[in-house]
Amino acid sequence: ADILGDDCNENRSWTDLGRMEVNDRMRTGGLGKLMQPGRYETWACIFDSPCAHAHAPSAPPADVAEAFVGPDGVVGTSDDRPWGDWTCYVYAEDAMVFEPWGFNSHLRLFSPAAMPMA
């Protein structure tokens, strides 16, 4: 997670992030086989966050271009680059904080056109 940098910290609460779900700007799911009960159980991804802007290559890799389709079905939403990504976090249950995990374009937790995988 350290490779994402300090600009990828997420300090909002589950309640605050849940409000973003209404506009399909946030997706969540369980960690399944990666779960560490009492420590890491869930993940959350946020679309087009400041972290995604800070760590974005100039263009998405061709094999993951579909991962950069925004919630509205449009490729990208930003003026400063032609595409966006979902920044994903694991929730540390014991510390009650979101820890940066990576980008959905690489983690492939869900297809942007579909619901998150359980």
C-alpha positions as CSV (number, residue, x, y, z in Angstrom):
1,A,0.0,0.0,0.0
2,D,2.9,2.3,0.6
3,I,3.5,2.6,-3.1
4,L,0.4,4.7,-3.4
5,G,1.8,7.4,-1.1
6,D,0.4,9.7,1.5
7,D,-1.9,11.4,-1.0
8,C,-3.9,8.2,-1.1
9,N,-5.0,8.2,2.6
10,E,-8.8,8.1,3.0
11,N,-10.1,9.6,6.2
12,R,-13.8,9.6,5.6
13,S,-16.1,7.3,7.6
14,W,-18.1,4.4,6.1
15,T,-21.2,6.7,6.5
16,D,-19.6,9.5,4.5
17,L,-18.4,7.0,1.8
18,G,-21.8,5.4,1.7
19,R,-23.3,8.6,0.5
20,M,-21.1,8.3,-2.6
21,E,-22.6,5.0,-3.4
22,V,-25.9,6.7,-4.4
23,N,-24.1,8.3,-7.3
24,D,-22.0,5.1,-8.1
25,R,-18.8,6.8,-7.0
26,M,-18.0,4.1,-4.4
27,R,-18.2,0.4,-4.4
28,T,-17.7,-2.1,-1.6
29,G,-17.3,-5.8,-1.1
30,G,-15.9,-8.6,1.2
31,L,-12.4,-9.9,1.0
32,G,-13.4,-13.5,0.7
33,K,-10.4,-15.8,0.9
34,L,-8.1,-12.8,1.6
35,M,-10.1,-12.0,4.8
36,Q,-8.4,-11.8,8.1
37,P,-11.3,-11.9,10.6
38,G,-11.2,-9.0,13.0
39,R,-8.5,-7.2,11.0
40,Y,-9.3,-7.0,7.3
41,E,-12.8,-8.1,6.1
42,T,-14.0,-5.5,3.5
43,W,-12.8,-3.3,0.7
44,A,-14.0,0.0,-0.7
45,C,-13.1,1.6,-4.0
46,I,-13.7,5.3,-4.9
47,F,-13.9,6.5,-8.4
48,D,-11.6,9.2,-9.8
49,S,-10.1,10.2,-6.4
50,P,-7.2,12.6,-5.9
51,C,-5.0,9.5,-5.4
52,A,-5.9,8.3,-8.9
53,H,-5.0,11.7,-10.3
54,A,-1.6,11.7,-8.5
55,H,-0.6,8.3,-9.6
56,A,-2.1,8.0,-13.0
57,P,0.0,7.1,-16.1
58,S,-0.7,9.3,-19.1
59,A,-3.0,6.6,-20.5
60,P,-4.5,3.4,-19.3
61,P,-2.9,0.1,-20.5
62,A,-4.8,-1.3,-23.5
63,D,-5.7,-4.5,-21.7
64,V,-7.4,-2.7,-18.8
65,A,-8.9,0.3,-20.7
66,E,-12.4,-1.0,-19.8
67,A,-11.5,-0.4,-16.1
68,F,-11.3,3.4,-16.8
69,V,-15.0,3.8,-17.8
70,G,-16.7,6.1,-15.3
71,P,-19.9,5.3,-13.5
72,D,-21.8,7.2,-16.1
73,G,-20.4,5.0,-18.8
74,V,-18.2,7.8,-20.1
75,V,-14.4,7.1,-20.4
76,G,-13.0,9.5,-17.8
77,T,-14.4,12.4,-16.0
78,S,-11.5,14.8,-15.5
79,D,-10.3,17.8,-17.4
80,D,-6.7,17.1,-16.6
81,R,-6.6,13.6,-18.1
82,P,-8.9,11.6,-20.4
83,W,-9.8,8.8,-18.0
84,G,-10.3,7.9,-14.3
85,D,-9.7,4.9,-12.1
86,W,-11.1,3.5,-8.9
87,T,-8.7,3.8,-5.8
88,C,-9.3,0.8,-3.6
89,Y,-8.8,0.5,0.2
90,V,-9.1,-2.3,2.7
91,Y,-10.8,-1.4,6.0
92,A,-8.7,-2.2,9.1
93,E,-11.4,-3.2,11.5
94,D,-9.2,-2.9,14.6
95,A,-7.9,0.6,13.8
96,M,-11.1,1.7,12.1
97,V,-9.3,3.2,9.1
98,F,-9.1,2.7,5.4
99,E,-5.7,1.6,4.2
100,P,-4.7,2.1,0.6
101,W,-4.6,-1.1,-1.4
102,G,-4.3,-0.3,-5.1
103,F,-6.3,0.6,-8.2
104,N,-9.2,-1.5,-9.5
105,S,-7.5,-1.4,-13.0
106,H,-4.9,-3.8,-11.4
107,L,-6.8,-5.4,-8.6
108,R,-9.9,-6.2,-10.8
109,L,-12.3,-6.4,-7.9
110,F,-15.2,-5.6,-10.1
111,S,-16.1,-4.7,-13.7
112,P,-17.0,-1.0,-13.8
113,A,-20.0,-2.0,-15.9
114,A,-21.2,-4.5,-13.3
115,M,-21.8,-4.8,-9.6
116,P,-18.9,-5.5,-7.4
117,M,-18.0,-9.2,-6.9
118,A,-18.8,-10.6,-3.5
